[in-house]
């Protein structure tokens, strides 16, 4: 056991995982099995964030997503059930990213295909018909996510951690999501831990903390800030969503303009604009 902030944590866990893998037979060396061995008892393969996905085979039928914003790389992109089956055969070790079509029969087949194969990890972008049945598979879907965040201990606390900056980004979906990502990266480059909370569909595919329908943006944002120890929370929300408390509003429009807590970015969102926005927020002193 080691403190989460202790610099020895990573090498300690790395050594333990190596020890476990050496002790396991080759056919049993799965991530799910390693989790169970680390914990000393069976554990759910569900993770709060689908950040175990990389170099994935991505199935996307007719559903529109912003592929340029995906947090993971795509080994192969397919748009049919047969294409998914063939790609999974070609890349048996690759995790699957599945964006369901909304047609029950097709999505049911997709789910069963993910569960029946020897996949190591599956990101099911939507609500699966039933929970993961195989404890060896790392599996993420919206239903399990909503169930899990409802029991986050941080949700029982009131308000944001002290000195947390809250930024609301608004505008057309594609541009506001892209702006939120650019702002996030600027803060991260300067060593400010930052997160994005968004209720746009599939925002978890873009590395954002997903806000399900009906969830309180402020409360969940504060919980994620506490859990991730973030000093900056960027809210990227649909127009009809109730805004949480905020320090700045960034609108993506025609041109760059700064007026007190109201900031406008052009849709080009140049590095110069993002740097100017970042510096303004850093230097801002509210009126007395």
C-alpha positions as CSV (number, residue, x, y, z in Angstrom):
1,X,0.0,0.0,0.0
2,X,1.3,3.4,-0.9
3,X,-0.1,6.9,-0.9
4,X,-1.6,8.0,-4.3
5,X,0.6,11.0,-4.4
6,X,3.8,9.1,-3.6
7,X,6.3,9.0,-6.4
8,X,7.0,5.4,-5.5
9,X,3.5,4.3,-6.5
10,X,4.2,3.8,-10.3
11,X,7.3,1.6,-9.9
12,X,5.7,-0.4,-7.0
13,X,2.7,-1.2,-9.1
14,X,4.8,-1.9,-12.2
15,X,6.9,-4.4,-10.3
16,X,3.8,-6.1,-8.8
17,X,2.2,-6.4,-12.3
18,X,5.4,-7.9,-13.7
19,X,5.4,-10.4,-10.8
20,X,1.7,-11.3,-11.5
21,X,2.3,-11.7,-15.3
22,X,5.3,-14.0,-14.7
23,X,3.2,-16.2,-12.4
24,X,0.2,-16.5,-14.7
25,X,-0.1,-19.0,-17.6
26,X,0.0,-17.3,-21.0
27,X,-3.7,-17.8,-21.7
28,X,-4.7,-16.2,-18.4
29,X,-2.7,-13.0,-18.8
30,X,-5.5,-10.5,-19.2
31,X,-6.0,-7.1,-17.7
32,X,-9.0,-8.3,-15.8
33,X,-7.0,-11.1,-14.2
34,X,-4.2,-8.7,-13.3
35,X,-6.8,-6.3,-11.6
36,X,-8.2,-9.3,-9.6
37,X,-4.7,-10.4,-8.5
38,X,-3.7,-6.9,-7.5
39,X,-6.9,-6.5,-5.4
40,X,-6.6,-10.0,-4.0
41,X,-10.3,-10.7,-4.8
42,X,-12.6,-10.6,-7.9
43,X,-13.2,-7.0,-9.0
44,X,-15.5,-5.4,-11.6
45,X,-13.8,-4.9,-14.9
46,X,-15.6,-1.6,-15.3
47,X,-13.5,1.6,-15.1
48,X,-15.0,5.1,-14.6
49,X,-13.1,6.3,-17.6
50,X,-12.5,4.4,-20.9
51,X,-8.9,5.5,-21.0
52,X,-7.8,1.9,-21.4
53,X,-8.5,2.2,-25.1
54,X,-5.7,2.7,-27.6
55,X,-5.0,1.6,-31.2
56,X,-8.6,0.4,-31.4
57,X,-10.7,-1.1,-34.1
58,X,-13.6,1.4,-34.3
59,X,-17.0,0.4,-35.5
60,X,-19.2,3.4,-36.5
61,X,-22.3,2.9,-38.6
62,X,-24.3,5.9,-39.5
63,X,-23.8,7.7,-36.2
64,X,-22.0,11.0,-36.5
65,X,-19.0,11.6,-34.2
66,X,-16.1,14.0,-34.3
67,X,-13.3,11.7,-35.2
68,X,-10.7,14.4,-35.1
69,X,-11.3,14.8,-31.4
70,X,-11.0,11.1,-30.4
71,X,-8.7,10.6,-27.4
72,X,-7.5,7.3,-28.8
73,X,-5.8,6.3,-32.0
74,X,-7.7,4.1,-34.5
75,X,-6.0,1.1,-36.0
76,X,-8.9,0.4,-38.4
77,X,-12.3,2.1,-39.0
78,X,-15.2,0.0,-40.1
79,X,-18.9,0.7,-40.8
80,X,-20.4,-2.7,-41.1
81,X,-20.8,-5.9,-39.0
82,X,-18.8,-7.9,-41.5
83,X,-16.1,-5.3,-41.5
84,X,-15.9,-5.4,-37.7
85,X,-15.7,-9.2,-37.7
86,X,-12.9,-9.2,-40.3
87,X,-10.9,-6.4,-38.5
88,X,-11.2,-8.2,-35.2
89,X,-9.7,-11.3,-36.8
90,X,-6.9,-9.3,-38.3
91,X,-6.1,-7.5,-34.9
92,X,-7.1,-10.0,-32.2
93,X,-5.3,-8.0,-29.5
94,X,-6.8,-4.6,-30.4
95,X,-9.6,-3.1,-28.1
96,X,-12.9,-2.5,-29.8
97,X,-14.6,0.9,-29.9
98,X,-18.3,0.4,-30.9
99,X,-20.7,3.3,-31.6
100,X,-24.1,1.6,-31.8
101,X,-26.6,2.4,-34.6
102,X,-29.7,2.7,-32.4
103,X,-31.3,-0.2,-34.3
104,X,-31.9,-2.9,-31.7
105,X,-31.2,-6.1,-33.7
106,X,-27.9,-4.7,-35.0
107,X,-26.8,-3.3,-31.7
108,X,-27.7,-6.5,-29.9
109,X,-25.4,-8.4,-32.4
110,X,-22.7,-5.9,-31.8
111,X,-22.9,-6.3,-28.0
112,X,-22.9,-10.1,-28.3
113,X,-19.9,-10.0,-30.7
114,X,-18.0,-7.9,-28.2
115,X,-18.8,-10.3,-25.3
116,X,-18.3,-13.6,-27.1
117,X,-14.9,-12.9,-28.6
118,X,-11.7,-13.0,-26.7
119,X,-11.4,-9.2,-26.6
120,X,-9.3,-7.6,-23.8
121,X,-11.2,-4.3,-23.8
122,X,-14.4,-2.8,-25.2
123,X,-15.7,0.7,-25.3
124,X,-19.4,0.5,-26.0
125,X,-20.4,4.1,-26.9
126,X,-24.0,4.1,-25.6
127,X,-26.1,1.9,-23.3
128,X,-25.5,-1.8,-23.5
129,X,-28.5,-4.1,-23.3
130,X,-26.9,-5.8,-20.3
131,X,-23.8,-5.5,-18.2
132,X,-20.5,-7.1,-19.0
133,X,-20.7,-10.8,-18.5
134,X,-17.0,-11.6,-18.7
135,X,-14.8,-10.4,-15.8
136,X,-11.7,-10.8,-18.0
137,X,-12.8,-7.9,-20.3
138,X,-12.4,-4.2,-19.5
139,X,-15.8,-2.9,-20.6
140,X,-17.3,0.6,-20.6
141,X,-20.8,1.7,-21.4
142,X,-23.0,4.6,-20.3
143,X,-25.3,2.6,-18.1
144,X,-22.5,1.3,-15.9
145,X,-20.9,4.7,-15.9
146,X,-24.1,6.4,-14.6
147,X,-24.6,3.8,-11.9
148,X,-21.0,4.3,-10.8
149,X,-20.9,8.1,-10.7
150,X,-24.1,8.0,-8.6
151,X,-22.0,6.5,-5.8
152,X,-18.9,8.7,-6.1
153,X,-18.1,9.8,-2.5
154,X,-17.1,13.2,-3.9
155,X,-20.8,13.8,-4.9
156,X,-21.7,13.9,-1.2
157,X,-19.5,17.0,-0.7
158,X,-20.6,20.5,-1.3
159,X,-18.9,22.9,-3.7
160,X,-15.7,23.0,-5.7
161,X,-12.3,22.6,-4.1
162,X,-10.8,26.0,-3.1
163,X,-9.2,28.0,-5.9
164,X,-10.7,26.0,-8.7
165,X,-11.2,28.0,-11.8
166,X,-14.5,27.4,-13.7
167,X,-14.8,28.2,-17.4
168,X,-17.9,27.7,-19.5
169,X,-17.4,27.2,-23.3
170,X,-20.4,27.7,-25.5
171,X,-21.2,27.8,-29.2
172,X,-21.9,25.3,-32.0
173,X,-21.1,21.7,-30.8
174,X,-18.1,21.0,-33.1
175,X,-16.4,24.4,-32.4
176,X,-17.1,24.5,-28.6
177,X,-15.8,21.0,-28.1
178,X,-12.6,21.9,-30.1
179,X,-12.2,25.1,-28.2
180,X,-12.5,23.3,-24.8
181,X,-9.8,20.9,-25.9
182,X,-7.5,23.7,-27.0
183,X,-8.0,25.6,-23.7
184,X,-7.4,22.4,-21.7
185,X,-4.1,21.7,-23.5
186,X,-2.9,25.3,-22.8
187,X,-3.5,24.9,-19.1
188,X,-2.0,21.4,-19.0
189,X,1.1,22.6,-20.9
190,X,1.6,25.1,-18.1
191,X,1.2,22.4,-15.4
192,X,-2.3,23.3,-14.3
193,X,-4.4,20.1,-13.9
194,X,-7.5,20.6,-15.9
195,X,-10.6,18.6,-16.9
196,X,-13.5,19.1,-19.3
197,X,-17.1,18.2,-18.3
198,X,-19.5,17.9,-21.2
199,X,-23.0,16.7,-21.8
200,X,-22.6,16.5,-25.6
201,X,-23.2,13.0,-27.0
202,X,-20.2,10.7,-26.9
203,X,-18.0,13.4,-25.2
204,X,-16.3,10.5,-23.4
205,X,-14.8,9.5,-26.8
206,X,-13.0,12.8,-26.7
207,X,-11.4,12.3,-23.3
208,X,-14.0,14.4,-21.5
209,X,-15.8,13.7,-18.2
210,X,-19.3,12.8,-19.4
211,X,-22.4,14.6,-17.9
212,X,-25.4,12.3,-18.4
213,X,-28.9,13.7,-19.0
214,X,-30.5,15.0,-15.8
215,X,-27.2,15.2,-13.9
216,X,-26.3,18.4,-12.1
217,X,-23.4,20.0,-14.0
218,X,-22.0,22.0,-11.0
219,X,-22.3,19.0,-8.6
220,X,-20.7,16.5,-10.9
221,X,-18.0,19.0,-12.0
222,X,-17.1,19.6,-8.4
223,X,-16.9,15.9,-7.7
224,X,-14.7,15.3,-10.7
225,X,-12.5,18.3,-9.7
226,X,-12.0,16.7,-6.3
227,X,-11.5,13.2,-7.6
228,X,-9.0,14.3,-10.3
229,X,-7.4,17.1,-8.2
230,X,-8.1,19.6,-11.0
231,X,-7.4,23.3,-10.5
232,X,-9.3,24.2,-13.7
233,X,-12.8,22.8,-14.8
234,X,-14.0,23.6,-18.3
235,X,-17.7,23.1,-18.9
236,X,-18.7,22.4,-22.5
237,X,-22.5,22.3,-22.4
238,X,-25.5,22.2,-24.7
239,X,-27.5,25.5,-24.8
240,X,-30.4,24.1,-22.7
241,X,-28.2,22.8,-19.9
242,X,-28.3,24.8,-16.7
243,X,-24.9,26.5,-16.2
244,X,-23.0,25.9,-13.0
245,X,-21.3,28.7,-11.2
246,X,-18.5,30.0,-13.4
247,X,-15.6,32.5,-13.5
248,X,-15.5,33.0,-17.3
249,X,-17.7,32.4,-20.3
250,X,-15.9,31.7,-23.6
251,X,-18.1,31.9,-26.7
252,X,-16.9,30.7,-30.1
253,X,-18.1,33.1,-32.7
254,X,-16.7,35.4,-35.4
255,X,-13.7,37.2,-33.8
256,X,-11.6,37.3,-30.8
257,X,-13.0,39.7,-28.2
258,X,-12.4,40.1,-24.4
259,X,-14.8,41.9,-22.1
260,X,-14.5,41.2,-18.4
261,X,-15.6,37.6,-17.7
262,X,-17.0,37.3,-21.3
263,X,-14.5,36.1,-23.9
264,X,-15.1,35.4,-27.6
265,X,-13.0,33.2,-29.8
266,X,-13.1,33.0,-33.6
267,X,-13.9,29.6,-35.1
268,X,-10.3,29.5,-36.3
269,X,-9.1,29.4,-32.7
270,X,-5.5,30.2,-33.5
271,X,-2.7,29.4,-31.1
272,X,-2.3,33.2,-30.6
273,X,-5.9,33.5,-29.6
274,X,-5.8,30.6,-27.1
275,X,-2.5,32.0,-25.6
276,X,-4.1,35.4,-25.3
277,X,-7.2,33.9,-23.6
278,X,-5.0,31.9,-21.3
279,X,-2.9,34.8,-20.2
280,X,-6.0,37.0,-19.7
281,X,-7.6,34.4,-17.4
282,X,-4.3,34.0,-15.5
283,X,-3.9,37.8,-15.0
284,X,-7.6,38.6,-14.4
285,X,-8.5,40.5,-11.2
286,X,-12.2,40.8,-10.5
287,X,-13.5,44.3,-10.0
288,X,-13.9,45.4,-6.3
